Every structure is written in structure tokens, then in C-alpha cells.
């Protein structure tokens, strides 16, 4: 997630929107979608192995189930036209996903949740069957995007100055630690 400077903001935007407008929905965030791709056609993985193989699947920002409909959401602070291809790709993947087989006949809604509206991109949403949602809560208090250093670096250490020596005296680590 290092390339995406607004990831934390997108997560907050999405979380606030879901909590505000869909509080009773069954929500999964950062959900992997699609069938498991096995390394070999002759291999049929056990359920535990199947879950490990799902790590290779794509993920959508959120899936929520409400009113019998399946809803896929992609959140962006500054949208670009790629949001449509992502949603269409995830829609195809979720329809092939055995974990969502019970929703095979359910309506599937594609939602682009954006903070900054871009009318040139928004006008294409109906062509792709995507609902364009502009949601602008107050972003005051958000950490600025990271520009090469972690925002945590500005906080400083909350550990005592002698914490390595304490760990050593408790037998947690052996000697020879660099301080």
C-alpha cells in the first residue's frame, strides 16, 4: 500500500459512509473475491489450503449485503476512470466465487464512492452500471499522506529509554543488542 498515499483516508471515508448509510448491513472490508486458482489442474486443495490460496485473489474495498442485494464498493479520494474497470473485474470475480454462491441470483450493485467529484469521470458511471456516490464528510483530523516517512515517526517513541536493557534483564533477548 506504499504507492497509495490516500489509503488511510479512503478507509476512513468508506468506514464513515458504511456506518452512516448502511449500519445494519452485513459488511466485509478488504474482501478477497474470486475462485481459488490452484497451482495445478490435478490438485484439489483441502479447505485450509484453499483459504491460503485465496491470498492470491484480488480484493475489493468493501462488500455489503443489504436487502437481499450484494453491493461492491470501491472508495477513492480522487477518482480516475480505472474505478469502473476495477468494479467490473470484481463483479465478474464475485459471481465466480463459491463463497458467494448463495447470492448467484441476487442483484449486484456496483458503487464508486468518491470524496472529490470529477464530472468527466462521473458521467461514464451509468454506461458501466455503476452508482456514483460523492460523500464529503469533514476530513479534519486526518493524517496527511505519507511522503516517504511514516506519520508515526513524528510521534516519537512511547517506550522507555532503557527498554532494550529491560528486555535483556528479563531474559527475553540475549546480549549483543545494538542500541
C-alpha positions, -999 to 999 in steps of 0.1 A, spaced: 0 0 0 30 22 -1 22 37 -35 -13 48 -25 -9 80 -4 -46 82 4 -52 47 17 -59 57 52 -82 85 41 -101 61 17 -106 36 45 -120 63 68 -142 77 40 -155 42 33 -159 33 70 -178 65 78 -201 61 47 -209 25 56 -216 34 92 -237 63 83 -258 49 55 -256 11 59 -253 4 97 -274 -28 96 -257 -43 66 -235 -74 67 -202 -58 57 -168 -72 47 -140 -48 41 -109 -55 20 -126 -88 9 -109 -112 -14 -131 -122 -43 -129 -149 -69 -125 -186 -71 -93 -202 -58 -67 -207 -86 -50 -240 -78 -13 -244 -89 -21 -275 -109 -53 -288 -125 -48 -322 -109 -46 -306 -74 -78 -303 -53 -68 -284 -22 -81 -290 13 -103 -263 28 -74 -249 49 -51 -249 18 -79 -232 -2 -80 -204 22 -42 -199 19 -45 -199 -19 -71 -171 -17 -43 -147 -7 -35 -145 -44 -70 -133 -52 -79 -97 -58 -98 -77 -32 -125 -51 -32 -126 -23 -7 -160 -34 6 -188 -59 1 -220 -54 19 -252 -74 18 -284 -54 24 -320 -60 13 -310 -92 -4 -286 -74 -28 -249 -78 -30 -230 -45 -32 -194 -40 -42 -178 -7 -32 -146 10 -44 -136 41 -25 -114 69 -39 -104 103 -27 -95 114 -62 -113 92 -87 -100 81 -121 -116 61 -149 -99 30 -137 -125 27 -109 -150 13 -134 -127 -14 -146 -119 -24 -110 -156 -27 -102 -164 -47 -133 -135 -70 -127 -146 -76 -91 -182 -82 -102 -170 -109 -125 -148 -124 -98 -175 -124 -71 -200 -141 -95 -175 -170 -99 -166 -171 -62 -180 -202 -44 -181 -183 -11 -208 -161 -27 -227 -189 -45 -258 -183 -24 -260 -148 -40 -258 -160 -76 -293 -148 -83 -292 -117 -61 -289 -83 -76 -253 -70 -78 -248 -33 -73 -215 -16 -82 -208 16 -62 -180 41 -67 -176 61 -35 -156 93 -40 -147 123 -20 -137 147 -48 -162 146 -76 -149 145 -111 -177 152 -136 -157 139 -165 -154 105 -149 -188 106 -132 -207 109 -165 -194 75 -175 -208 57 -144 -242 49 -160 -226 34 -190 -209 8 -167 -239 3 -144 -221 20 -116 -237 41 -89 -216 73 -84 -217 84 -48 -200 117 -37 -195 117 1 -177 146 17 -175 143 55 -152 166 72 -117 152 68 -102 175 95 -80 154 118 -69 130 91 -32 124 89 -16 139 58 -5 115 31 29 99 37 57 114 17 84 89 22 83 87 60 58 73 84 34 97 102 43 76 133 78 89 131 66 124 141 50 110 173 83 97 188 88 66 209 64 57 237 89 32 250 111 40 280 147 49 271 161 17 287 137 -8 271 164 -29 254 181 -34 288 148 -43 304 142 -70 278 177 -84 283 173 -84 321 140 -103 318 157 -129 296 136 -121 265 165 -113 243 202 -122 245 231 -97 249 248 -80 220 219 -58 210 227 -26 191 214 5 208 
